[in-house]
Amino acid sequence: MILTHKLISLLLLLLLLLIFLTFKVSNSTNILCLENERKALLSFKQDLQDPQGRLSSWVAGEEDCCKWDGIVCDNSTGHVQELRLAADWAEDEDNYRPLQGKINPSLLDLKQLSHLNLSHNDFEGVIPHQLGNLSSLRHLDLGFNILGGYGLYVENLHWLSSLSSLEYLDMSEVNLSKASDHWLHAINKLPSLLELHLSDCELQGKINPSLLDLKQLSHLDLSRNDFEGVIPHQLGNLSSLRHLDLGYGSNLYIENLHWLSSLSFLEYLDMSFVNLSKASDHWLQTINKLPSLLELHLGVCELGHIHPLSYTNFTSLSFLDISVNNFNSFIPDWVFSLSSLVELDLTESKFIGSFPNGSFSLTSLKSLYVSKNSLSCTIPSYFYGFSNLEHLSLYGNKLQGFVLNSIQNLTSLVEIDLLDNKLNGSLPESLGSLSNLQFLDISNNLFDGVVSEVHLANLTDLQSLMASKNSLSLRVNPDWIPPFHLDVLELGSWKLGSSQFPTWLKSQKGITEIDLSNTGISEAIPRWFLNLSTSFDYIRLRENQISGEIPSIPSISVYELDLSNNSLSGDISESLCHPTGDSQVLSILRLGGNLLSGNIPDCWMYYPSLRAIDLSNNNLTGVIPNSMGSLHQLQSLHLRNNSLSGEIPSSLQNCMDLEVLDLGLNKFVGSIPNWIGIHLSNMRILIIRSNKLNDHIPIELCRLTSLQIFDVANNNLSGTIPGCFNNFSHTATKDKLSEQIMYNGDYSALESAIVVTKGREDKYEKILRLVTSLDLSNNILSGEIPIQLTSLQGLWSLNLSGNHLRGSIPDQISNMSSLETLDLSRNKLSGNIPTSISSLTFLSHLNLSYNNFSGEIPLGTQLQTSDNSSFIGNQLCGPPLTKNCNGNNNTTHKGTEHGKAVNDKEEYWFRLGIVMGFVVGFLGIIAPLLVCRVWRRAYYWFWQDYMSFKILGWFIDFKNMLRT
């Protein structure tokens, strides 16, 4: 009975407890957010711009802020616990419109806030230090708030030390430069911190090893900062690390990498751009002690060795990037034995030879990048078994052989890049089965044969087709409609089957980049061709026989227009000077090598974005119009080989970005303007040869420190050569290379220049930055060769011929160690040729003819292998001339002990020969006359009686003949 009562009592107790809990839950669901916190959130919103309406639920009329988007409250107290306003830009990048504004300190009223995420927005201004009062914060993410404005910054980070509960901190791309001296000290006071993200925060200085005491830290990202000095080995004490990112720290280096082996849990390691050269002998052995490693990024680390491995301990590795290093070796087998690889990047690491032999099954591999190495083999057959491969990039090698039909097995391929190799044969028809392919580049190979509709049949996703500089022919039906809609089409040097523009192009609406150069097109440009897109990046139709007039350029929205080397004619004013009112984006205009006539139009003010103009090799007349001075972004101007006249206009001094100016082969008069040296300080190539310029060379040109090609030959310039030419720093330093001339960062739009050397014109494009030349020939310059000129150690070609220069060649000529061509002919130079000229080991062309040089030509391979014509018109002797040097002439060659011994030996035999000749002559002729009386009488009779009468008779007969 008692037991029954106890059981009933227990049941009643449980019932009461259930009722209480139900009432409690019911009450908690009705709890509203606190009024002061609701007002704090509304104040926070007032400082923001919300273009996407993400805070549209934040309205004053809604009392419960816990229902607002991005807000998470405590169900029992109503306190705001989490504020999640990160912009999810990856979800919909096209429509991504972030929050903008400043962080209002009103957030301080959210006393129980434990999670604050404002990342990937466009907040700017100072981060309020009052955030340090949010003592409950466990998660703080303010990263990546520099999308449109100036971003966030801090005055200091001392307030962080108050957030003792913080477990996650992300301030990536927040400007922390003002905290560079104490950031690590502040971070070290966060005992609960597990993840630290401080990427691209403009932190400077050294990483203090004494403050690395965050033993529990599992994630450390200090990438893309401005740290310098050695990476402290104490990082190895952070034994809980799973993610370590020190990448893009270009001023960081290591003494060794042995400390890495202590981080046995490490899954992610990025030390890209860190100098690891001192670990070249052990980096791989150290990495092999990290069994949990999933991602390894060691690009641009100056590693010098990659060793074979008998076994790999990091078998789970999925991402391997060892690009841009200096391995100079074969690719080791273990690289292709990592069966879990998803991405492999071996780009530009100086790998040689061939791919590893064997059979490798990388079925998980999606991206393979082996570009810009020196591999000279065929594409291995096992590549065609990488069934999940999406990106294949092998460009810039020396790959040979065919692309096999087996490429049809790679059905997931999205990108194929085989640019710049030596692949040959015909393209396999199976290429047309790759229905996922979007990008195909086989340019600059040795492919030949026919490309038909079958090759392109199922390429429905293809967006970029680049195949220029092969020997391919396109053979399709006249009414063929491609299955794809291209953005980029490059078929330069193809045979298109007709001299007309391909009609199938009419279906490619929206194409933005097109190159049909050197394809045999000879008709005028049809209107439909220019309507293929509302906006082109480039149109390249050079080296055809396109006729007619240039189309109206203002009606085309195009960044680069290249119609050079065709048969276009007419006055270009009609094509340029009829603005439509739309803003012109034209940046590169190339019309050189046509039959254009008339004056250069005076309407350049309509094209403010122009960076490069080429009107060379036409029939243009008149003067350079003043409106060209309005092109403030102009970097390159080619007007070579026209019939332009007048003076070089002063308006060009407003084009202060000019790097290339070629006015050669025209009829310009006046002097070289001194403002070129004053205002055009970026000038690198200045060519004004073959005009009618006079006066002296202005010394202001010496300010052009970047000048690498200076050509004013064939003018009437007088005066002396300025001694300050040694200010041309790009030619004064032997190992200093110029940067490639680009327009707005576009490598494809290469600059070119024509340089006259060795009596011929050569056009330079890809190696233009290596060319350095000074040509002052065929003027009336006088004086001596300035000794300062010999300090141009990086000068490749020097031509001072055809002037009135006097004096001698400076002995310091040997300092010009890069000289390959030297022409001092047709001057009035004198003296001996200095022996130091023999040390110019790169000299391949020398001309010293028609001067007043004398003495012996110095011995040296470069001189003795020169043609005799290089020395004629002087008083020179010795090889390569046939004229021997006489007697005791002082030799001027670069002597050696061996040479001196040879000369002494030759002189000994020469003198001995004279003595022997005298002895033989004396004994054979003189001695018999003295000894034998009969011989002596006969000899005297022959000359006195016989020969004297004979000579007298000849004289009388000759005299009688004259009388008759």
Buried (B, 14 or more C-beta within 10 A) or exposed (E): EEEEEEEEEEEEEEEEEEEEEEEEEEEEEEBEBBEEBBBBBBBBBEBBEBEBEBBEEBEEEEEBBBEBEBBBBBEEEBBBBBBBBBBEBEEEEEEBBBBBBBBBBBBBBBBBBBBBBBBBBBBBBEBBBEBBBBBBBBBBBBBBBBBEEEBBBBEBBBBBBBBEBBBBBBBBBBBBBBBBEBBBBBBBBBEEBBBBBBBBBBBBBBBBBEBBBBEBBBBBBBBBBBBBEBBBBBBBBBEBBBBBBBBBBBBBBBEBBBBBBBBEBBBBBBBBBBBBBBBBEBBBBBBBBBEBBBBBBBBBBBBBBBBEBEEBBBEBBBBBBBBBBBBEBBBBBBBBBBBBBBBBBBBBBBBBEBBBEEEBEBEBBBBBBBBBBEBBBBBBEBBBBBBBBBBBBBBBBBBBEBBBEBBBBBBBBBBBBBBBBEBBBBBBBBBBBBBBBBBBBBBBBEBEBEBBBEBBBBBEBBBBBBBBBBEBBBBBEEEBEBBBBBBBBBBBBBBBBBEEBBBBBBBBEEBBBBBBBBBBBEBBBBEEBBEBBEEBBBBBBBBBEBBBBBBBBBBBBBBBBBBBBBBBBBBBBEBBBEBEEEEBBBBBBBBBBBEBBBBBBBBBBBBBBBBBBBBBBBEBBBBBBBBBBBBEBBBBBBBBBBEBBEEBBEBBBBBEBBBBBBBBBBEBBEBBBBBBBBBBBBBBBBBBBBBEBBEBBBBBBBBBBBBBBBBBBBBEBBBBBBBBBBBBBBBBBEEEEBEEBBBEEBEEBBBBBBBBBEEEEEEBEEEBBEBBBBBBBBBEBBBBBBBBBBBBBBBBBBBBBBBEBBEBBBEBBBBBBBBBBBBBBBBEBBBBBBBBBBBBEEBEBBBBBBBBBBBBBBBBEBBBEBEEEBBEBBEBBBBBBEBEBEEEEEBBBBEEEEEEEEEEEEEEEEEEEEEEEEEEEEEEEEEEBEEEEEEEEEBEEEEEEEEEEEEEEEEEEEEEEEEE
